[in-house]
Amino acid sequence: MEQASSTALKSFCVLICAFNEAKHIEAVIQGVLLQKPDVVLVVDDCSTDGTAEIARQAGAVVLQNPVNTGKGASLQKGFEWIRSRDLEAVVVLDGDGQHDPAEIPRFLDAYQRTGIPVLVGNRMSDTSGMPIERRYTNRFMAWVLNRLVKIYVADPPCGYRFYRADVLPFITSKEQRFAFEFDVLIHAALRRVRIDSVRISTIYTRSRRSHVEPLRDAWLLFKVVKHHFFAVRNDEAHYTPR
């Protein structure tokens, strides 16, 4: 399933999940288009501020959720669309302007050099602009992931990622919200799919309201960790991710 040598990338899609990002989505899409992807796909999570129409006008293919179901569900929907097309890979980034589209080539270059099919953005090399609570959260999640599946990813919550399309069916999570991206890394590790990190910028817009709900999303993350911890501990040799 994986290739060990350098790999030429023939086609890729950029997937953007967005919820009420009318202020940012056009600029994000314009930045993405400069990187010449085959498709820019926006999954709009039932925004009420015109995000979907702005995205269409900016040049993206837009899928809309009929109700707000969370980032994980939007990623699932985007992955299903990508798998139904003849696309080799996908770069995922957020629609809020906190991922720089000009850094997409870093992921493409890393894949083409190494063939590693899952690449996660790493903001931890320069945390000067990162809120202190986010710094500690990221480090704690990296520790948990390492303890759970014996891999090290410096910035597990980072949503700026590269996936080769053929691994998506094996690593996609059933989680609907922000725990999805952490669960994907666990699935990948348990499937022996290689994971690496790509250094990216740390960009935080303090005026932006986060879509994360700390209590709810912490509880969902805890449930994911608990499930995998006991499943792996009880039957590590025969464990299949849910």
C-alpha positions as CSV (number, residue, x, y, z in Angstrom):
1,M,0.0,0.0,0.0
2,E,2.9,2.3,0.5
3,Q,5.9,3.3,-1.6
4,A,9.3,3.7,-0.1
5,S,11.0,5.8,-2.8
6,S,10.3,9.3,-4.1
7,T,6.9,9.6,-5.8
8,A,5.6,11.7,-8.5
9,L,2.2,13.3,-7.6
10,K,-0.1,13.4,-10.7
11,S,-3.2,15.0,-9.2
12,F,-4.4,16.5,-5.9
13,C,-7.5,18.2,-4.4
14,V,-7.6,20.7,-1.6
15,L,-10.4,20.2,0.9
16,I,-11.6,23.0,3.1
17,C,-14.2,22.5,5.8
18,A,-16.0,25.7,6.7
19,F,-18.7,26.9,9.1
20,N,-19.6,30.6,9.0
21,E,-16.3,31.7,7.4
22,A,-17.7,34.4,5.1
23,K,-15.0,36.8,6.2
24,H,-12.1,34.5,5.3
25,I,-13.2,31.9,2.8
26,E,-12.7,33.9,-0.4
27,A,-9.1,34.8,0.5
28,V,-8.3,31.2,1.5
29,I,-9.7,29.9,-1.8
30,Q,-7.8,32.5,-3.8
31,G,-4.6,31.5,-2.0
32,V,-5.3,27.8,-2.7
33,L,-5.9,28.4,-6.4
34,L,-2.4,29.9,-6.7
35,Q,-1.1,26.4,-5.9
36,K,-2.9,24.9,-8.9
37,P,-4.8,22.0,-7.4
38,D,-7.0,20.0,-9.7
39,V,-10.0,20.8,-7.5
40,V,-10.8,23.0,-4.6
41,L,-13.6,21.4,-2.6
42,V,-15.4,23.2,0.2
43,V,-17.7,21.4,2.6
44,D,-20.0,23.9,4.1
45,D,-21.3,22.8,7.5
46,C,-24.7,24.6,7.2
47,S,-23.3,28.1,7.5
48,T,-25.8,30.9,7.9
49,D,-23.6,33.8,6.7
50,G,-23.3,33.0,3.0
51,T,-20.1,31.1,3.1
52,A,-21.2,28.5,0.5
53,E,-22.2,31.1,-2.1
54,I,-19.0,33.1,-1.6
55,A,-17.0,29.8,-2.0
56,R,-18.7,29.0,-5.2
57,Q,-18.1,32.5,-6.6
58,A,-14.4,32.2,-5.6
59,G,-14.0,29.0,-7.8
60,A,-14.6,26.1,-5.4
61,V,-16.8,23.0,-5.8
62,V,-19.2,23.3,-2.8
63,L,-20.9,20.5,-0.8
64,Q,-23.4,21.6,1.8
65,N,-24.5,19.8,4.9
66,P,-28.3,20.1,5.5
67,V,-27.6,20.6,9.3
68,N,-24.6,21.5,11.3
69,T,-22.9,18.1,12.0
70,G,-19.3,19.1,12.9
71,K,-15.9,19.1,11.3
72,G,-15.5,15.3,11.4
73,A,-18.7,14.7,9.5
74,S,-17.6,17.4,7.0
75,L,-14.2,15.7,6.5
76,Q,-16.0,12.3,6.0
77,K,-18.2,13.9,3.3
78,G,-15.2,15.4,1.6
79,F,-13.2,12.2,1.7
80,E,-16.1,10.2,0.2
81,W,-16.3,12.8,-2.7
82,I,-12.6,12.6,-3.3
83,R,-12.5,8.8,-3.3
84,S,-15.2,8.8,-6.0
85,R,-13.0,10.8,-8.3
86,D,-9.7,10.0,-9.9
87,L,-7.6,12.0,-7.5
88,E,-4.4,10.8,-6.0
89,A,-4.1,12.9,-2.9
90,V,-5.8,15.6,-0.8
91,V,-4.5,18.5,1.2
92,V,-6.8,19.5,4.0
93,L,-6.8,23.0,5.5
94,D,-9.2,25.2,7.5
95,G,-11.3,28.0,6.1
96,D,-10.6,30.5,8.8
97,G,-7.3,31.9,7.5
98,Q,-5.1,30.2,10.2
99,H,-3.5,28.0,7.6
100,D,-1.4,29.6,4.9
101,P,-2.2,28.2,1.5
102,A,1.3,29.2,0.3
103,E,2.6,26.3,2.4
104,I,0.8,23.6,0.4
105,P,4.0,22.9,-1.6
106,R,5.7,21.9,1.6
107,F,3.3,18.9,1.9
108,L,3.5,18.0,-1.8
109,D,7.3,18.2,-1.8
110,A,7.5,16.1,1.4
111,Y,5.3,13.4,-0.1
112,Q,7.2,13.4,-3.4
113,R,10.5,13.0,-1.6
114,T,9.4,10.3,0.8
115,G,6.1,8.7,-0.4
116,I,4.8,8.9,3.2
117,P,1.0,8.9,2.8
118,V,-0.1,10.9,5.9
119,L,1.6,14.2,6.7
120,V,0.5,16.5,9.5
121,G,1.3,20.2,9.9
122,N,3.7,21.0,12.8
123,R,3.3,24.4,14.4
124,M,5.4,23.5,17.5
125,S,8.8,24.6,16.2
126,D,7.7,28.2,16.7
127,T,5.0,28.7,19.4
128,S,5.6,32.4,20.1
129,G,2.2,33.3,18.5
130,M,0.3,30.3,20.0
131,P,-1.9,30.7,23.1
132,I,-0.3,29.0,26.1
133,E,-3.3,26.7,26.6
134,R,-3.0,25.5,23.0
135,R,0.7,24.8,23.5
136,Y,0.0,22.6,26.5
137,T,-2.9,20.9,24.9
138,N,-0.9,20.0,21.8
139,R,2.0,18.6,23.9
140,F,-0.4,16.6,26.0
141,M,-2.1,15.2,22.9
142,A,1.3,14.3,21.4
143,W,2.2,12.5,24.7
144,V,-1.2,10.6,24.7
145,L,-0.8,9.5,21.1
146,N,2.7,8.3,21.7
147,R,1.7,6.3,24.8
148,L,-1.3,4.8,23.0
149,V,0.1,3.7,19.6
150,K,3.9,4.4,19.9
151,I,4.2,7.1,17.3
152,Y,5.2,10.7,17.8
153,V,3.4,13.5,16.1
154,A,4.4,16.9,17.4
155,D,1.0,18.6,16.7
156,P,-1.8,16.1,16.6
157,P,-4.7,18.6,16.6
158,C,-3.4,20.4,13.5
159,G,-5.9,20.3,10.7
160,Y,-3.5,21.2,8.0
161,R,-2.7,17.8,6.5
162,F,-1.9,15.7,3.4
163,Y,-3.5,12.3,2.8
164,R,-2.9,10.0,-0.2
165,A,-6.3,9.1,-1.4
166,D,-5.9,5.3,-1.4
167,V,-5.3,5.2,2.4
168,L,-8.5,7.1,3.3
169,P,-10.8,4.0,3.5
170,F,-8.4,2.5,6.0
171,I,-8.0,5.4,8.4
172,T,-11.3,7.4,8.2
173,S,-13.0,7.8,11.6
174,K,-16.7,7.6,12.5
175,E,-16.3,10.6,14.9
176,Q,-18.3,13.6,13.8
177,R,-16.5,16.5,15.5
178,F,-13.0,17.6,16.4
179,A,-12.0,14.2,17.8
180,F,-12.1,12.9,14.2
181,E,-8.6,14.1,13.3
182,F,-7.0,12.6,16.4
183,D,-8.9,9.3,15.8
184,V,-7.6,9.3,12.2
185,L,-4.0,9.3,13.5
186,I,-4.7,6.3,15.8
187,H,-6.3,4.4,12.9
188,A,-3.3,5.1,10.7
189,A,-0.8,4.0,13.3
190,L,-2.7,0.8,14.0
191,R,-2.9,0.1,10.3
192,R,0.9,0.6,10.0
193,V,0.3,3.6,7.7
194,R,3.3,5.8,7.9
195,I,2.9,9.3,9.4
196,D,5.2,12.3,9.4
197,S,5.1,16.0,10.1
198,V,5.7,19.1,8.0
199,R,6.7,22.4,9.5
200,I,4.1,25.1,9.0
201,S,3.6,28.6,10.3
202,T,1.8,29.4,13.5
203,I,-1.1,31.8,12.7
204,Y,-3.6,32.8,15.3
205,T,-6.3,35.4,14.8
206,R,-7.4,36.4,18.3
207,S,-10.6,38.1,17.1
208,R,-11.9,34.9,15.6
209,R,-14.3,32.9,17.7
210,S,-13.3,29.2,17.9
211,H,-15.8,26.6,16.8
212,V,-14.3,24.2,19.5
213,E,-16.5,23.7,22.5
214,P,-14.0,22.8,25.2
215,L,-16.2,20.6,27.5
216,R,-18.0,18.7,24.7
217,D,-14.9,18.2,22.5
218,A,-12.7,17.2,25.5
219,W,-15.3,14.6,26.4
220,L,-15.4,13.3,22.8
221,L,-11.6,13.1,22.7
222,F,-11.6,11.2,26.0
223,K,-14.1,8.7,24.7
224,V,-11.9,8.0,21.6
225,V,-8.8,7.6,23.8
226,K,-10.6,5.3,26.2
227,H,-12.0,3.1,23.5
228,H,-8.6,2.6,21.8
229,F,-6.7,2.2,25.1
230,F,-8.8,-0.7,26.4
231,A,-9.2,-2.3,22.9
232,V,-5.5,-2.3,22.3
233,R,-4.6,-3.4,25.9
234,N,-7.1,-6.3,25.8
235,D,-6.2,-7.7,22.4
236,E,-3.3,-5.8,20.8
237,A,-2.4,-8.5,18.4
238,H,-5.8,-8.8,16.8
239,Y,-7.2,-5.4,17.3
240,T,-9.1,-3.8,14.4
241,P,-9.9,-0.1,14.7
242,R,-13.6,0.7,14.8
